[in-house]
Amino acid sequence: MDLKQLTAHTYHLRAGSNAGLLLDGKRALLVDTGLDRDAARRILKHVAALQVELAAVLITHAHADHFGGAAELKRRTGAPVLAPAFEAAVVENPALEPVYLFAGAQPPAELEDKFILAQPCAVDGLLQPGRQELHGFPVEIIPAPGHAHNQVMVAAPQEGVCFAADAFFPPEVLDKYGVPFYVEIDQTLATLASLPALPYGLYVQGHGDAYDRGGLEQVLDYNITRIEAIREQVHTALATPCDDSQALQRVADAMGLRIQRPAIYYLTRTTIHACLNSLRRAGRAELSLEENRLLWRAV
């Protein structure tokens, strides 16, 4: 995990899953925690090197790679942990993530590794949208749903920096995974469309480098184009009525994807479901029960 200073009082902790620090004198606000205890320990080494103490830990959304280190950080520092409503329930009960991926049933072992099932952590307060002061730090909490149900971004207005979580992905991440994880397509597109109007000069996302305003528009367009292309592939897959598993297979084949792990299959299936729901709301897909099969078809 590399420490990169962004402004006089903000830092980017760069790793597979990033974190952010906002400093005020001898105190620091941490945004996200990385995947696990090891990530938490690396964060604490950087905190010690900066000679600050954690005032609080803010969780942008309840995916394991963003809150998996929270319990260790809380155990070692006593810092309160805050998260948005809905996401907080998963931070405290991480089993909810593999459970909802497996349609509510007890999930198989393949959905219970640390990349999906994090360590639980008690949440001390809920993050509410708007400009406010949290533990002495002026911040803006900005809703950014789509990748997660109630994801938020955390901005430092005085620094001109927005910690954007997974509101968007760098092109290399989109290219690597082909079909990234989304729970709501229309909300994701709305979040992406809202970013250019925000008054911040630097956007620090969860899986890559920070973007200034000059580079932001291009990467947002890349995200929008990819999401719309995935949705169109799903619509094409419905030309012949099929169930959701067949739709996933047709999309993966068309995009040249080879899914190697059950966990990736279930994550990809969630995005396919999100596309199906988006298409249905737009009047471009319909579903019906036929001979005990739930079939989707293009309209």
N, C-alpha and C positions, 0 to 999 in steps of 0.2 A: 504494500500500500504506500503510494507516494504522496507526499504533502506538497501542494502547489498553492502559492499565495495568489489570490485573485485581485484583491483590493487591500487597502490598509487594514481592514478588519475582517476579511472573509478569506476562507481557505477551502480548497477542493482536495478531498482525500480520494485519490484515484486508485481504483482496484477493479476487479471484475464487476463488482457492484459498488458504486461510489457513495461517499458521505460528504457532508459539508459542515463547516464550522463558522460561526459568527462570534467574534470576540468583542468584549467590552471590558477593558482593563484586565483584571485577573480572572474573569469569568468567561465561560463559553457556552453557546447554544449549539447542540449537535443536531444535524438533520440526517436522519437514517443511520443505520448501524452496521451495514454489511450483513453477511450471511450467517455467521456463527461466532462461537467464543474466540476463535483465532482472530477473526476480523475485529472483534471488540478489543482484544488485547493490543492489536496493532494501533487501533484508534487511541487507546490510552497512552501508548508510547509517544504518539505525536502530541497529545494533550499535555503530557508531562514536559516534553521538549519545549512547548510554547509557554510553559509555566503558568497555566490556567487551570481552573477547576470547572467541571461540568455543572452548569446551573440547571439544565434540563435537556431532555432528549425528545425530539419531535420526529414522529413517524409519518411519512407521507402516504404510505399505503401498506396494506398487510400482506405482502408477498415475502416469502422467507428470506430472499436475498436482500431485503431492505429493513427487516426488523429482527433477523435471527440473532444478532448480537445484543439485543436490548436487555435481556435478562442478565447476562454477564455484566454489562455496564451498570445496570441498576444494583446488582449485588456488590460490585466493587466500589461504587461511588455514592450510592444512595440518591442519585439524581432522579427526579420525577420524570416519568414517561408520559407523553401526550400523543394522542392520535385522533383522527377524525372518527365520528360516529360510524357505525358499521365496521370500519376497519379495526376499531378498537376491540370489537367482539372477537375478531380473528386473532389479534395480537394476544389476547388473554386465553383464547381457545384455538390454538393453531390447527387442531384436528379438523376444524370446519373446512379448511381449504381442500385437503384430499377427499373429505366427505362430499363436498359439492361437486368436485370433479368427477366423482364416481356416482353421481345422480342420487346422493343422499344415503347410499348404503355404506356399510363398513368397507373401507377401501382395501385393495390388495397391497401387499408389501411394496410393490413397485411405486406406489404413491406415498410412501412413508419415509423416503430418505430426506436428508436435511435440506435439499433444494426445494422441497414442497412442504415438509412438516418441520417447522421451526420449534425452538424451545419457547414455552409460554412465558409471558411477562405481564405482570399486573400493570394496568393503565391508571394513571393518577388524575387525568383530566382529558376532556375532549377539545379538539381543535375546532374552533368556529370560524367561518369565513369573515374576512374584513381586516382592516388595519387595526392594530391593537398593540398592547405591550404585554409580553409574556416573560415573566421572571426578570423584568427590567430591560428587556430587549424590544425595541420597536420593530415589528414585523408586519407583513401582510400575508394572510392565509387565503390562497386563491383556489377555488374548486377546479379540479381537472379530471373529471370522471371519464371513463372509457376503457382504459387499460385495467383499472380496478374500479369497483363500484363507487367508492367515495374518495378516490385519490385527491390529494391537494398538493399545491406547490407552496413553497415557503420563500417569501421575498424579504430582502433587507432594504427598505426604501432609502435609507441614508447612504447605502453603499451602491445602489443601482444594480443589485444582483438578485436574480431569481433562481432558487434551487427548484428546478422543474421536474424532478423525479423522473417518471417514465411517461410524461405527457407526450414526448416524442423520442424517437430513437435515431442514433446516427446511421447513415446509410450502410456502413459495414455490418451493423447488427441486423438490420432488415435483410440484407443479402445473405447473411449467415443462416438465419432461421427460416427465411421464406415466408412463413405464416406466423408472425408474432402473436402473442397472447393478448386478446381483447375480450372484454365481457359485454361491451355495448358499442356498436360501430358508429351509430349516429352521434352519440355523446363524444366519442373519440374525435370524430371529424369536427364537431363544434368546438372542442377544446383546442384543436390545432388551429382552427380559424380565428380563435380569440387571442392567440399569443401575440401577433404583431401589434395589437392595440395596447398592450401592456407598456408601462412607462419605464421599463428596465433596459439597461444597456448590455447586460451579460446574462446568459441563460445556461445554467449548469445542470446537465441532465444525468441520469443515473447510470449510464453505461458507456461513457465516452468523454470526450473533451468538452469544455465550455464553448459556447458560440456567442460571438458578439452579434449586434443587429445586422451587420453586413452579411454574415453567414447564415443567419437564422432563416430568412425567407426561403433560401434554396433547400435547406434540410427539411423544412416544413412541407414544401411542395413534394419532396421525395417521399415523405411519409404519407401524404394525402394520396398521391398517385399509387403507391403500393396498396394502401387499404382499399381504394376504389377498384384496383385491378383484382384483388382477392375476391371482393364482393361480386365482381362481374364473372369471375371464374365459377363461383358458386351458382350464380344464375344460369350460366351455360350448362353446368352439371345437371340442372333440373329440367333440361329439355326433354329428357326421358324421366318420368316420375321415379323417385328413389327415396330411400330412407336416409337418415343423417350419416350413417356409416358409409353408404355408397357415395353420397355427396362428397364426403371427405376423401375417399379413395380417388374419385374422379378429379377432384381439385389437385390432390397431391401428384397424381400421374401427369396432369396437364402442366404442372409447374416443375416437373422433374424432381420432385422431392422423394426421398427414401427414408421414411420414418423408421428408426432403429430401436427405439425404446418405448415401452408402454406409457411412461410418463409424458413423453413428447406427444404421443398419440392423443392422450386425454387433454393436454393443453391445446393442441391444434383443434380438437373437436369443439372446444369451447368457442374458439374464434369462428368456426364454421357455424355453430349455433347462433352466434351474434350476427353473422351475415344473413342467415336465414330469417331471423327476426326482423332485421333491417329491411330486407327485400319484401317481406310480408306487409310490414307497415306502409311501404311505398306502393303496395298493390301490384308488386312484380312477382310474387310467389304466393302459393296457397298450400294448405295441408289438408289431408283427409285420412280417415281410417278406412282401410280396405282389407278385408280378410285378415284381421288382427295385425295389420301393418300400418304404421303411421308414415304416410308418403307425402313428399314435397314435390311440387311441380311448378315450373315457370309459368308466368302469366304474360 
